[in-house]
Amino acid sequence: MRKPLSAEKTQRLRLRAELHHKNKRKKRKSTIKPLEIQNISDNFVKGIYFLIKNDSIVYVGQSKDSCISRISDHYRDMKKDFDSFRIMPLLGDSDSQINFKERNYIKSIKPIYNIIHN
């Protein structure tokens, strides 16, 4: 059986939850610098992308069409908090190779927003 929480700890948890709720409602200021696309085909790169917050990888994802489009989707959703990103283009790789590489990165890095399914 669990010990009841002290009044002080209960108050701290309540304040922390309120602060978290307020922060979720705030609009995110854009700290991501726009990516300069040199060539129109660069926008349609398939590969693996990494979302980064404070120099730590917080999410690993893949796109078979456009990494930039997927990253923009994550940014608009505001469910994943990140301030920069990196893209690893995998133009010659098959879809199964990309899946394999993405899964290995997720297993080794263990980003906070990725869930590993067996």
Biopython code that builds the backbone (N, CA, C, O; Angstrom):
import numpy as np
from Bio.PDB.StructureBuilder import StructureBuilder

atoms = [
    (1, "MET", "N", (0.829, -1.174, 0.000)),
    (1, "MET", "CA", (0.000, 0.000, 0.000)),
    (1, "MET", "C", (0.886, 1.253, 0.000)),
    (1, "MET", "O", (1.896, 1.308, 0.701)),
    (2, "ARG", "N", (0.504, 2.232, -0.775)),
    (2, "ARG", "CA", (1.294, 3.465, -0.876)),
    (2, "ARG", "C", (1.059, 4.383, 0.309)),
    (2, "ARG", "O", (-0.036, 4.447, 0.868)),
    (3, "LYS", "N", (2.128, 5.097, 0.679)),
    (3, "LYS", "CA", (1.997, 6.121, 1.708)),
    (3, "LYS", "C", (1.307, 7.335, 1.099)),
    (3, "LYS", "O", (1.580, 7.666, -0.055)),
    (4, "PRO", "N", (0.435, 8.001, 1.819)),
    (4, "PRO", "CA", (-0.192, 9.211, 1.271)),
    (4, "PRO", "C", (0.859, 10.301, 1.078)),
    (4, "PRO", "O", (1.824, 10.390, 1.837)),
    (5, "LEU", "N", (0.658, 11.129, 0.051)),
    (5, "LEU", "CA", (1.585, 12.221, -0.225)),
    (5, "LEU", "C", (1.429, 13.315, 0.808)),
    (5, "LEU", "O", (0.333, 13.581, 1.301)),
    (6, "SER", "N", (2.547, 13.945, 1.126)),
    (6, "SER", "CA", (2.481, 15.066, 2.055)),
    (6, "SER", "C", (1.796, 16.245, 1.376)),
    (6, "SER", "O", (1.723, 16.305, 0.148)),
    (7, "ALA", "N", (1.303, 17.165, 2.164)),
    (7, "ALA", "CA", (0.619, 18.349, 1.617)),
    (7, "ALA", "C", (1.574, 19.154, 0.746)),
    (7, "ALA", "O", (1.176, 19.693, -0.287)),
    (8, "GLU", "N", (2.833, 19.232, 1.165)),
    (8, "GLU", "CA", (3.824, 19.996, 0.398)),
    (8, "GLU", "C", (4.064, 19.355, -0.973)),
    (8, "GLU", "O", (4.118, 20.048, -1.989)),
    (9, "LYS", "N", (4.204, 18.054, -0.991)),
    (9, "LYS", "CA", (4.436, 17.350, -2.257)),
    (9, "LYS", "C", (3.205, 17.437, -3.157)),
    (9, "LYS", "O", (3.339, 17.611, -4.368)),
    (10, "THR", "N", (2.029, 17.320, -2.590)),
    (10, "THR", "CA", (0.792, 17.453, -3.354)),
    (10, "THR", "C", (0.709, 18.829, -3.998)),
    (10, "THR", "O", (0.330, 18.953, -5.162)),
    (11, "GLN", "N", (1.064, 19.861, -3.242)),
    (11, "GLN", "CA", (1.035, 21.234, -3.766)),
    (11, "GLN", "C", (2.051, 21.397, -4.903)),
    (11, "GLN", "O", (1.747, 22.027, -5.916)),
    (12, "ARG", "N", (3.248, 20.837, -4.741)),
    (12, "ARG", "CA", (4.266, 20.937, -5.798)),
    (12, "ARG", "C", (3.806, 20.245, -7.069)),
    (12, "ARG", "O", (3.995, 20.771, -8.166)),
    (13, "LEU", "N", (3.199, 19.066, -6.932)),
    (13, "LEU", "CA", (2.702, 18.348, -8.095)),
    (13, "LEU", "C", (1.584, 19.119, -8.781)),
    (13, "LEU", "O", (1.525, 19.160, -10.010)),
    (14, "ARG", "N", (0.703, 19.726, -8.007)),
    (14, "ARG", "CA", (-0.389, 20.510, -8.578)),
    (14, "ARG", "C", (0.154, 21.719, -9.348)),
    (14, "ARG", "O", (-0.300, 22.007, -10.455)),
    (15, "LEU", "N", (1.130, 22.427, -8.755)),
    (15, "LEU", "CA", (1.731, 23.587, -9.435)),
    (15, "LEU", "C", (2.453, 23.173, -10.710)),
    (15, "LEU", "O", (2.394, 23.868, -11.724)),
    (16, "ARG", "N", (3.132, 22.037, -10.645)),
    (16, "ARG", "CA", (3.847, 21.542, -11.824)),
    (16, "ARG", "C", (2.869, 21.204, -12.956)),
    (16, "ARG", "O", (3.136, 21.495, -14.122)),
    (17, "ALA", "N", (1.745, 20.593, -12.605)),
    (17, "ALA", "CA", (0.735, 20.256, -13.609)),
    (17, "ALA", "C", (0.123, 21.520, -14.212)),
    (17, "ALA", "O", (-0.104, 21.586, -15.420)),
    (18, "GLU", "N", (-0.143, 22.522, -13.372)),
    (18, "GLU", "CA", (-0.701, 23.786, -13.873)),
    (18, "GLU", "C", (0.284, 24.472, -14.813)),
    (18, "GLU", "O", (-0.110, 24.973, -15.866)),
    (19, "LEU", "N", (1.554, 24.497, -14.443)),
    (19, "LEU", "CA", (2.574, 25.120, -15.279)),
    (19, "LEU", "C", (2.687, 24.384, -16.607)),
    (19, "LEU", "O", (2.794, 25.013, -17.659)),
    (20, "HIS", "N", (2.663, 23.065, -16.564)),
    (20, "HIS", "CA", (2.728, 22.269, -17.790)),
    (20, "HIS", "C", (1.536, 22.586, -18.691)),
    (20, "HIS", "O", (1.690, 22.741, -19.902)),
    (21, "HIS", "N", (0.357, 22.682, -18.098)),
    (21, "HIS", "CA", (-0.854, 22.976, -18.872)),
    (21, "HIS", "C", (-0.766, 24.365, -19.510)),
    (21, "HIS", "O", (-1.141, 24.534, -20.670)),
    (22, "LYS", "N", (-0.275, 25.358, -18.765)),
    (22, "LYS", "CA", (-0.128, 26.721, -19.310)),
    (22, "LYS", "C", (0.863, 26.738, -20.459)),
    (22, "LYS", "O", (0.624, 27.387, -21.477)),
    (23, "ASN", "N", (1.967, 26.032, -20.305)),
    (23, "ASN", "CA", (2.992, 26.005, -21.353)),
    (23, "ASN", "C", (2.491, 25.346, -22.621)),
    (23, "ASN", "O", (2.897, 25.730, -23.718)),
    (24, "LYS", "N", (1.617, 24.360, -22.491)),
    (24, "LYS", "CA", (1.080, 23.691, -23.679)),
    (24, "LYS", "C", (0.185, 24.627, -24.476)),
    (24, "LYS", "O", (0.100, 24.518, -25.699)),
    (25, "ARG", "N", (-0.486, 25.554, -23.781)),
    (25, "ARG", "CA", (-1.408, 26.455, -24.465)),
    (25, "ARG", "C", (-0.693, 27.631, -25.122)),
    (25, "ARG", "O", (-1.239, 28.252, -26.034)),
    (26, "LYS", "N", (0.521, 27.943, -24.673)),
    (26, "LYS", "CA", (1.259, 29.055, -25.273)),
    (26, "LYS", "C", (1.599, 28.733, -26.709)),
    (26, "LYS", "O", (1.866, 27.582, -27.054)),
    (27, "LYS", "N", (1.586, 29.760, -27.548)),
    (27, "LYS", "CA", (2.011, 29.548, -28.926)),
    (27, "LYS", "C", (3.520, 29.419, -28.947)),
    (27, "LYS", "O", (4.228, 30.146, -28.250)),
    (28, "ARG", "N", (3.994, 28.514, -29.729)),
    (28, "ARG", "CA", (5.421, 28.290, -29.841)),
    (28, "ARG", "C", (6.036, 29.362, -30.721)),
    (28, "ARG", "O", (5.547, 29.644, -31.815)),
    (29, "LYS", "N", (7.106, 29.952, -30.235)),
    (29, "LYS", "CA", (7.850, 30.901, -31.059)),
    (29, "LYS", "C", (8.760, 30.107, -31.969)),
    (29, "LYS", "O", (9.387, 29.134, -31.550)),
    (30, "SER", "N", (8.826, 30.525, -33.194)),
    (30, "SER", "CA", (9.639, 29.798, -34.152)),
    (30, "SER", "C", (11.111, 30.103, -33.922)),
    (30, "SER", "O", (11.559, 31.240, -34.069)),
    (31, "THR", "N", (11.855, 29.061, -33.558)),
    (31, "THR", "CA", (13.302, 29.211, -33.429)),
    (31, "THR", "C", (14.001, 28.452, -34.549)),
    (31, "THR", "O", (15.229, 28.454, -34.645)),
    (32, "ILE", "N", (13.208, 27.803, -35.390)),
    (32, "ILE", "CA", (13.783, 27.047, -36.493)),
    (32, "ILE", "C", (14.004, 27.984, -37.664)),
    (32, "ILE", "O", (13.078, 28.631, -38.151)),
    (33, "LYS", "N", (15.227, 28.039, -38.094)),
    (33, "LYS", "CA", (15.535, 28.886, -39.243)),
    (33, "LYS", "C", (15.043, 28.202, -40.510)),
    (33, "LYS", "O", (15.178, 26.987, -40.654)),
    (34, "PRO", "N", (14.475, 28.974, -41.425)),
    (34, "PRO", "CA", (13.988, 28.346, -42.658)),
    (34, "PRO", "C", (15.123, 27.680, -43.422)),
    (34, "PRO", "O", (16.226, 28.215, -43.530)),
    (35, "LEU", "N", (14.825, 26.517, -43.941)),
    (35, "LEU", "CA", (15.812, 25.779, -44.713)),
    (35, "LEU", "C", (15.832, 26.319, -46.126)),
    (35, "LEU", "O", (14.794, 26.417, -46.780)),
    (36, "GLU", "N", (16.998, 26.664, -46.587)),
    (36, "GLU", "CA", (17.117, 27.138, -47.960)),
    (36, "GLU", "C", (17.229, 25.928, -48.869)),
    (36, "GLU", "O", (18.169, 25.140, -48.762)),
    (37, "ILE", "N", (16.282, 25.792, -49.745)),
    (37, "ILE", "CA", (16.285, 24.668, -50.667)),
    (37, "ILE", "C", (16.967, 25.102, -51.957)),
    (37, "ILE", "O", (16.463, 25.961, -52.680)),
    (38, "GLN", "N", (18.104, 24.507, -52.231)),
    (38, "GLN", "CA", (18.897, 24.889, -53.386)),
    (38, "GLN", "C", (18.287, 24.380, -54.684)),
    (38, "GLN", "O", (18.361, 25.037, -55.722)),
    (39, "ASN", "N", (17.694, 23.217, -54.608)),
    (39, "ASN", "CA", (17.174, 22.568, -55.797)),
    (39, "ASN", "C", (15.785, 22.059, -55.451)),
    (39, "ASN", "O", (15.585, 21.524, -54.360)),
    (40, "ILE", "N", (14.827, 22.209, -56.343)),
    (40, "ILE", "CA", (13.457, 21.798, -56.051)),
    (40, "ILE", "C", (13.382, 20.322, -55.675)),
    (40, "ILE", "O", (12.513, 19.932, -54.895)),
    (41, "SER", "N", (14.274, 19.497, -56.213)),
    (41, "SER", "CA", (14.242, 18.071, -55.881)),
    (41, "SER", "C", (14.674, 17.823, -54.439)),
    (41, "SER", "O", (14.350, 16.778, -53.876)),
    (42, "ASP", "N", (15.410, 18.777, -53.821)),
    (42, "ASP", "CA", (15.820, 18.620, -52.430)),
    (42, "ASP", "C", (14.617, 18.548, -51.496)),
    (42, "ASP", "O", (14.690, 17.939, -50.429)),
    (43, "ASN", "N", (13.510, 19.169, -51.899)),
    (43, "ASN", "CA", (12.315, 19.171, -51.062)),
    (43, "ASN", "C", (11.660, 17.793, -51.013)),
    (43, "ASN", "O", (10.879, 17.520, -50.102)),
    (44, "PHE", "N", (11.956, 16.940, -51.954)),
    (44, "PHE", "CA", (11.313, 15.634, -52.043)),
    (44, "PHE", "C", (12.293, 14.517, -51.718)),
    (44, "PHE", "O", (12.286, 13.465, -52.356)),
    (45, "VAL", "N", (13.131, 14.755, -50.725)),
    (45, "VAL", "CA", (14.146, 13.786, -50.323)),
    (45, "VAL", "C", (13.511, 12.734, -49.430)),
    (45, "VAL", "O", (12.811, 13.062, -48.472)),
    (46, "LYS", "N", (13.761, 11.457, -49.749)),
    (46, "LYS", "CA", (13.339, 10.411, -48.825)),
    (46, "LYS", "C", (14.517, 10.092, -47.933)),
    (46, "LYS", "O", (15.672, 10.202, -48.343)),
    (47, "GLY", "N", (14.216, 9.699, -46.718)),
    (47, "GLY", "CA", (15.280, 9.384, -45.798)),
    (47, "GLY", "C", (14.820, 9.399, -44.358)),
    (47, "GLY", "O", (13.635, 9.261, -44.058)),
    (48, "ILE", "N", (15.775, 9.568, -43.486)),
    (48, "ILE", "CA", (15.527, 9.588, -42.046)),
    (48, "ILE", "C", (15.807, 11.002, -41.554)),
    (48, "ILE", "O", (16.777, 11.638, -41.967)),
    (49, "TYR", "N", (14.939, 11.482, -40.664)),
    (49, "TYR", "CA", (15.145, 12.810, -40.097)),
    (49, "TYR", "C", (15.176, 12.719, -38.573)),
    (49, "TYR", "O", (14.591, 11.819, -37.971)),
    (50, "PHE", "N", (15.868, 13.666, -37.978)),
    (50, "PHE", "CA", (16.059, 13.704, -36.534)),
    (50, "PHE", "C", (15.570, 15.050, -36.028)),
    (50, "PHE", "O", (16.033, 16.092, -36.494)),
    (51, "LEU", "N", (14.638, 15.043, -35.080)),
    (51, "LEU", "CA", (14.185, 16.276, -34.435)),
    (51, "LEU", "C", (15.029, 16.452, -33.185)),
    (51, "LEU", "O", (15.240, 15.505, -32.427)),
    (52, "ILE", "N", (15.513, 17.681, -32.974)),
    (52, "ILE", "CA", (16.496, 17.939, -31.925)),
    (52, "ILE", "C", (16.011, 19.057, -31.011)),
    (52, "ILE", "O", (15.475, 20.061, -31.481)),
    (53, "LYS", "N", (16.200, 18.884, -29.709)),
    (53, "LYS", "CA", (15.891, 19.918, -28.716)),
    (53, "LYS", "C", (17.096, 20.046, -27.805)),
    (53, "LYS", "O", (17.513, 19.071, -27.180)),
    (54, "ASN", "N", (17.660, 21.248, -27.725)),
    (54, "ASN", "CA", (18.832, 21.500, -26.867)),
    (54, "ASN", "C", (19.954, 20.484, -27.113)),
    (54, "ASN", "O", (20.501, 19.909, -26.172)),
    (55, "ASP", "N", (20.283, 20.274, -28.373)),
    (55, "ASP", "CA", (21.367, 19.379, -28.783)),
    (55, "ASP", "C", (21.138, 17.902, -28.452)),
    (55, "ASP", "O", (22.087, 17.118, -28.474)),
    (56, "SER", "N", (19.899, 17.508, -28.147)),
    (56, "SER", "CA", (19.567, 16.104, -27.917)),
    (56, "SER", "C", (18.506, 15.674, -28.927)),
    (56, "SER", "O", (17.548, 16.405, -29.180)),
    (57, "ILE", "N", (18.678, 14.506, -29.489)),
    (57, "ILE", "CA", (17.689, 13.981, -30.432)),
    (57, "ILE", "C", (16.471, 13.533, -29.636)),
    (57, "ILE", "O", (16.573, 12.690, -28.745)),
    (58, "VAL", "N", (15.304, 14.114, -29.970)),
    (58, "VAL", "CA", (14.071, 13.789, -29.261)),
    (58, "VAL", "C", (13.126, 12.933, -30.097)),
    (58, "VAL", "O", (12.162, 12.382, -29.566)),
    (59, "TYR", "N", (13.390, 12.812, -31.410)),
    (59, "TYR", "CA", (12.528, 12.007, -32.278)),
    (59, "TYR", "C", (13.292, 11.606, -33.529)),
    (59, "TYR", "O", (14.028, 12.407, -34.106)),
    (60, "VAL", "N", (13.108, 10.366, -33.937)),
    (60, "VAL", "CA", (13.660, 9.867, -35.195)),
    (60, "VAL", "C", (12.478, 9.440, -36.053)),
    (60, "VAL", "O", (11.619, 8.681, -35.603)),
    (61, "GLY", "N", (12.434, 9.928, -37.290)),
    (61, "GLY", "CA", (11.349, 9.572, -38.190)),
    (61, "GLY", "C", (11.878, 9.316, -39.588)),
    (61, "GLY", "O", (13.064, 9.491, -39.869)),
    (62, "GLN", "N", (10.970, 8.899, -40.455)),
    (62, "GLN", "CA", (11.357, 8.643, -41.836)),
    (62, "GLN", "C", (10.282, 9.173, -42.757)),
    (62, "GLN", "O", (9.129, 9.354, -42.367)),
    (63, "SER", "N", (10.686, 9.415, -43.978)),
    (63, "SER", "CA", (9.726, 9.812, -45.001)),
    (63, "SER", "C", (10.159, 9.184, -46.312)),
    (63, "SER", "O", (11.341, 9.156, -46.656)),
    (64, "LYS", "N", (9.179, 8.687, -47.022)),
    (64, "LYS", "CA", (9.472, 8.089, -48.324)),
    (64, "LYS", "C", (9.235, 9.087, -49.447)),
    (64, "LYS", "O", (9.528, 8.807, -50.609)),
    (65, "ASP", "N", (8.696, 10.269, -49.089)),
    (65, "ASP", "CA", (8.415, 11.299, -50.095)),
    (65, "ASP", "C", (9.192, 12.584, -49.819)),
    (65, "ASP", "O", (10.040, 12.990, -50.614)),
    (66, "SER", "N", (8.893, 13.222, -48.680)),
    (66, "SER", "CA", (9.501, 14.516, -48.388)),
    (66, "SER", "C", (9.745, 14.671, -46.894)),
    (66, "SER", "O", (8.800, 14.809, -46.117)),
    (67, "CYS", "N", (11.002, 14.649, -46.494)),
    (67, "CYS", "CA", (11.343, 14.843, -45.085)),
    (67, "CYS", "C", (10.906, 16.229, -44.614)),
    (67, "CYS", "O", (10.426, 16.386, -43.491)),
    (68, "ILE", "N", (11.073, 17.223, -45.469)),
    (68, "ILE", "CA", (10.698, 18.586, -45.100)),
    (68, "ILE", "C", (9.204, 18.656, -44.782)),
    (68, "ILE", "O", (8.805, 19.306, -43.816)),
    (69, "SER", "N", (8.393, 18.000, -45.580)),
    (69, "SER", "CA", (6.947, 17.983, -45.357)),
    (69, "SER", "C", (6.610, 17.326, -44.020)),
    (69, "SER", "O", (5.763, 17.828, -43.281)),
    (70, "ARG", "N", (7.262, 16.215, -43.707)),
    (70, "ARG", "CA", (7.004, 15.514, -42.432)),
    (70, "ARG", "C", (7.436, 16.365, -41.253)),
    (70, "ARG", "O", (6.736, 16.422, -40.242)),
    (71, "ILE", "N", (8.581, 17.026, -41.366)),
    (71, "ILE", "CA", (9.062, 17.874, -40.276)),
    (71, "ILE", "C", (8.092, 19.039, -40.068)),
    (71, "ILE", "O", (7.798, 19.409, -38.932)),
    (72, "SER", "N", (7.601, 19.613, -41.159)),
    (72, "SER", "CA", (6.615, 20.698, -41.063)),
    (72, "SER", "C", (5.347, 20.218, -40.367)),
    (72, "SER", "O", (4.763, 20.946, -39.565)),
    (73, "ASP", "N", (4.919, 18.993, -40.672)),
    (73, "ASP", "CA", (3.738, 18.424, -40.001)),
    (73, "ASP", "C", (3.959, 18.347, -38.492)),
    (73, "ASP", "O", (3.080, 18.721, -37.715)),
    (74, "HIS", "N", (5.119, 17.868, -38.080)),
    (74, "HIS", "CA", (5.425, 17.770, -36.647)),
    (74, "HIS", "C", (5.429, 19.157, -36.005)),
    (74, "HIS", "O", (4.939, 19.331, -34.889)),
    (75, "TYR", "N", (5.971, 20.122, -36.700)),
    (75, "TYR", "CA", (6.054, 21.478, -36.147)),
    (75, "TYR", "C", (4.655, 22.075, -35.968)),
    (75, "TYR", "O", (4.371, 22.708, -34.952)),
    (76, "ARG", "N", (3.785, 21.869, -36.959)),
    (76, "ARG", "CA", (2.412, 22.402, -36.873)),
    (76, "ARG", "C", (1.604, 21.692, -35.787)),
    (76, "ARG", "O", (0.788, 22.328, -35.119)),
    (77, "ASP", "N", (1.813, 20.390, -35.600)),
    (77, "ASP", "CA", (1.085, 19.624, -34.581)),
    (77, "ASP", "C", (1.366, 20.121, -33.166)),
    (77, "ASP", "O", (0.493, 20.080, -32.300)),
    (78, "MET", "N", (2.575, 20.586, -32.945)),
    (78, "MET", "CA", (3.044, 21.046, -31.633)),
    (78, "MET", "C", (2.995, 19.945, -30.577)),
    (78, "MET", "O", (2.922, 20.241, -29.384)),
    (79, "LYS", "N", (3.034, 18.690, -30.991)),
    (79, "LYS", "CA", (3.057, 17.583, -30.036)),
    (79, "LYS", "C", (4.485, 17.191, -29.679)),
    (79, "LYS", "O", (4.734, 16.607, -28.624)),
    (80, "LYS", "N", (5.411, 17.513, -30.558)),
    (80, "LYS", "CA", (6.820, 17.223, -30.315)),
    (80, "LYS", "C", (7.561, 18.547, -30.220)),
    (80, "LYS", "O", (7.522, 19.359, -31.144)),
    (81, "ASP", "N", (8.236, 18.759, -29.096)),
    (81, "ASP", "CA", (8.946, 20.003, -28.866)),
    (81, "ASP", "C", (10.377, 19.861, -29.386)),
    (81, "ASP", "O", (11.154, 19.064, -28.862)),
    (82, "PHE", "N", (10.720, 20.632, -30.411)),
    (82, "PHE", "CA", (12.065, 20.580, -30.970)),
    (82, "PHE", "C", (12.457, 21.959, -31.475)),
    (82, "PHE", "O", (11.598, 22.784, -31.790)),
    (83, "ASP", "N", (13.773, 22.206, -31.552)),
    (83, "ASP", "CA", (14.233, 23.516, -32.010)),
    (83, "ASP", "C", (15.120, 23.444, -33.248)),
    (83, "ASP", "O", (15.497, 24.477, -33.801)),
    (84, "SER", "N", (15.455, 22.238, -33.684)),
    (84, "SER", "CA", (16.208, 22.084, -34.937)),
    (84, "SER", "C", (16.018, 20.658, -35.452)),
    (84, "SER", "O", (15.386, 19.829, -34.796)),
    (85, "PHE", "N", (16.561, 20.388, -36.611)),
    (85, "PHE", "CA", (16.442, 19.065, -37.197)),
    (85, "PHE", "C", (17.613, 18.794, -38.111)),
    (85, "PHE", "O", (18.319, 19.710, -38.534)),
    (86, "ARG", "N", (17.813, 17.510, -38.412)),
    (86, "ARG", "CA", (18.815, 17.078, -39.381)),
    (86, "ARG", "C", (18.163, 16.018, -40.256)),
    (86, "ARG", "O", (17.307, 15.259, -39.802)),
    (87, "ILE", "N", (18.580, 15.976, -41.514)),
    (87, "ILE", "CA", (18.046, 15.010, -42.465)),
    (87, "ILE", "C", (19.177, 14.144, -42.990)),
    (87, "ILE", "O", (20.247, 14.642, -43.339)),
    (88, "MET", "N", (18.928, 12.835, -43.042)),
    (88, "MET", "CA", (19.865, 11.905, -43.644)),
    (88, "MET", "C", (19.208, 11.374, -44.920)),
    (88, "MET", "O", (18.385, 10.460, -44.859)),
    (89, "PRO", "N", (19.568, 11.945, -46.081)),
    (89, "PRO", "CA", (18.955, 11.476, -47.325)),
    (89, "PRO", "C", (19.372, 10.037, -47.613)),
    (89, "PRO", "O", (20.536, 9.672, -47.448)),
    (90, "LEU", "N", (18.408, 9.226, -48.046)),
    (90, "LEU", "CA", (18.674, 7.826, -48.388)),
    (90, "LEU", "C", (18.043, 7.536, -49.745)),
    (90, "LEU", "O", (17.099, 6.754, -49.852)),
    (91, "LEU", "N", (18.572, 8.170, -50.759)),
    (91, "LEU", "CA", (17.954, 8.108, -52.081)),
    (91, "LEU", "C", (18.034, 6.737, -52.728)),
    (91, "LEU", "O", (17.099, 6.338, -53.423)),
    (92, "GLY", "N", (19.115, 6.007, -52.522)),
    (92, "GLY", "CA", (19.274, 4.720, -53.185)),
    (92, "GLY", "C", (18.737, 3.547, -52.388)),
    (92, "GLY", "O", (18.716, 2.420, -52.883)),
    (93, "ASP", "N", (18.304, 3.793, -51.169)),
    (93, "ASP", "CA", (17.865, 2.702, -50.301)),
    (93, "ASP", "C", (16.416, 2.314, -50.560)),
    (93, "ASP", "O", (15.594, 3.152, -50.931)),
    (94, "SER", "N", (16.115, 1.046, -50.363)),
    (94, "SER", "CA", (14.733, 0.569, -50.491)),
    (94, "SER", "C", (13.961, 0.945, -49.225)),
    (94, "SER", "O", (14.553, 1.335, -48.219)),
    (95, "ASP", "N", (12.648, 0.824, -49.289)),
    (95, "ASP", "CA", (11.816, 1.141, -48.130)),
    (95, "ASP", "C", (12.149, 0.254, -46.939)),
    (95, "ASP", "O", (12.162, 0.722, -45.801)),
    (96, "SER", "N", (12.414, -1.014, -47.190)),
    (96, "SER", "CA", (12.740, -1.925, -46.086)),
    (96, "SER", "C", (14.090, -1.561, -45.457)),
    (96, "SER", "O", (14.264, -1.705, -44.246)),
    (97, "GLN", "N", (15.038, -1.096, -46.260)),
    (97, "GLN", "CA", (16.328, -0.658, -45.715)),
    (97, "GLN", "C", (16.149, 0.586, -44.848)),
    (97, "GLN", "O", (16.775, 0.710, -43.795)),
    (98, "ILE", "N", (15.284, 1.516, -45.298)),
    (98, "ILE", "CA", (15.028, 2.729, -44.519)),
    (98, "ILE", "C", (14.355, 2.358, -43.191)),
    (98, "ILE", "O", (14.719, 2.885, -42.139)),
    (99, "ASN", "N", (13.367, 1.442, -43.244)),
    (99, "ASN", "CA", (12.704, 0.989, -42.011)),
    (99, "ASN", "C", (13.712, 0.388, -41.034)),
    (99, "ASN", "O", (13.675, 0.668, -39.836)),
    (100, "PHE", "N", (14.606, -0.437, -41.561)),
    (100, "PHE", "CA", (15.625, -1.092, -40.737)),
    (100, "PHE", "C", (16.542, -0.053, -40.083)),
    (100, "PHE", "O", (16.814, -0.127, -38.885)),
    (101, "LYS", "N", (17.013, 0.904, -40.868)),
    (101, "LYS", "CA", (17.913, 1.934, -40.331)),
    (101, "LYS", "C", (17.210, 2.798, -39.288)),
    (101, "LYS", "O", (17.776, 3.104, -38.238)),
    (102, "GLU", "N", (15.961, 3.192, -39.589)),
    (102, "GLU", "CA", (15.212, 4.020, -38.631)),
    (102, "GLU", "C", (15.056, 3.276, -37.308)),
    (102, "GLU", "O", (15.292, 3.842, -36.240)),
    (103, "ARG", "N", (14.663, 2.028, -37.379)),
    (103, "ARG", "CA", (14.458, 1.223, -36.162)),
    (103, "ARG", "C", (15.755, 1.105, -35.355)),
    (103, "ARG", "O", (15.728, 1.181, -34.126)),
    (104, "ASN", "N", (16.884, 0.920, -36.038)),
    (104, "ASN", "CA", (18.169, 0.825, -35.328)),
    (104, "ASN", "C", (18.541, 2.137, -34.654)),
    (104, "ASN", "O", (19.059, 2.133, -33.537)),
    (105, "TYR", "N", (18.283, 3.260, -35.318)),
    (105, "TYR", "CA", (18.547, 4.559, -34.687)),
    (105, "TYR", "C", (17.669, 4.742, -33.454)),
    (105, "TYR", "O", (18.142, 5.208, -32.418)),
    (106, "ILE", "N", (16.399, 4.379, -33.562)),
    (106, "ILE", "CA", (15.487, 4.526, -32.422)),
    (106, "ILE", "C", (15.944, 3.653, -31.253)),
    (106, "ILE", "O", (15.925, 4.093, -30.104)),
    (107, "LYS", "N", (16.356, 2.417, -31.546)),
    (107, "LYS", "CA", (16.806, 1.513, -30.485)),
    (107, "LYS", "C", (18.078, 2.010, -29.815)),
    (107, "LYS", "O", (18.232, 1.884, -28.600)),
    (108, "SER", "N", (18.987, 2.572, -30.600)),
    (108, "SER", "CA", (20.266, 2.993, -30.015)),
    (108, "SER", "C", (20.185, 4.359, -29.334)),
    (108, "SER", "O", (20.835, 4.574, -28.311)),
    (109, "ILE", "N", (19.393, 5.286, -29.887)),
    (109, "ILE", "CA", (19.325, 6.646, -29.327)),
    (109, "ILE", "C", (18.271, 6.748, -28.235)),
    (109, "ILE", "O", (18.448, 7.502, -27.278)),
    (110, "LYS", "N", (17.163, 5.993, -28.363)),
    (110, "LYS", "CA", (16.037, 6.023, -27.431)),
    (110, "LYS", "C", (15.469, 7.440, -27.247)),
    (110, "LYS", "O", (15.427, 7.949, -26.127)),
    (111, "PRO", "N", (15.030, 8.077, -28.350)),
    (111, "PRO", "CA", (14.460, 9.427, -28.238)),
    (111, "PRO", "C", (13.169, 9.411, -27.418)),
    (111, "PRO", "O", (12.437, 8.422, -27.419)),
    (112, "ILE", "N", (12.900, 10.510, -26.724)),
    (112, "ILE", "CA", (11.762, 10.548, -25.798)),
    (112, "ILE", "C", (10.406, 10.449, -26.492)),
    (112, "ILE", "O", (9.446, 9.988, -25.875)),
    (113, "TYR", "N", (10.296, 10.867, -27.755)),
    (113, "TYR", "CA", (9.003, 10.845, -28.434)),
    (113, "TYR", "C", (8.779, 9.585, -29.275)),
    (113, "TYR", "O", (7.695, 9.406, -29.831)),
    (114, "ASN", "N", (9.758, 8.733, -29.374)),
    (114, "ASN", "CA", (9.586, 7.482, -30.137)),
    (114, "ASN", "C", (9.137, 6.364, -29.215)),
    (114, "ASN", "O", (9.582, 6.258, -28.072)),
    (115, "ILE", "N", (8.239, 5.528, -29.738)),
    (115, "ILE", "CA", (7.789, 4.343, -29.018)),
    (115, "ILE", "C", (8.233, 3.143, -29.857)),
    (115, "ILE", "O", (7.960, 3.081, -31.056)),
    (116, "ILE", "N", (8.904, 2.213, -29.231)),
    (116, "ILE", "CA", (9.394, 1.043, -29.948)),
    (116, "ILE", "C", (8.333, -0.048, -29.862)),
    (116, "ILE", "O", (7.918, -0.440, -28.772)),
    (117, "HIS", "N", (7.903, -0.529, -31.014)),
    (117, "HIS", "CA", (6.934, -1.622, -31.082)),
    (117, "HIS", "C", (7.692, -2.898, -31.461)),
    (117, "HIS", "O", (8.592, -2.869, -32.300)),
    (118, "ASN", "N", (7.326, -3.989, -30.848)),
    (118, "ASN", "CA", (8.000, -5.262, -31.164)),
    (118, "ASN", "C", (7.516, -5.847, -32.443)),
    (118, "ASN", "O", (7.980, -6.912, -32.849)),
]
sb = StructureBuilder()
sb.init_structure("model")
sb.init_model(0)
sb.init_chain("A")
sb.init_seg("    ")
for serial, (resi, resn, name, xyz) in enumerate(atoms, 1):
    if name == "N":
        sb.init_residue(resn, " ", resi, " ")
    sb.init_atom(name, np.array(xyz, "f"), 0.0, 1.0, " ", f" {name:<3s}", serial, name[0])
structure = sb.get_structure()
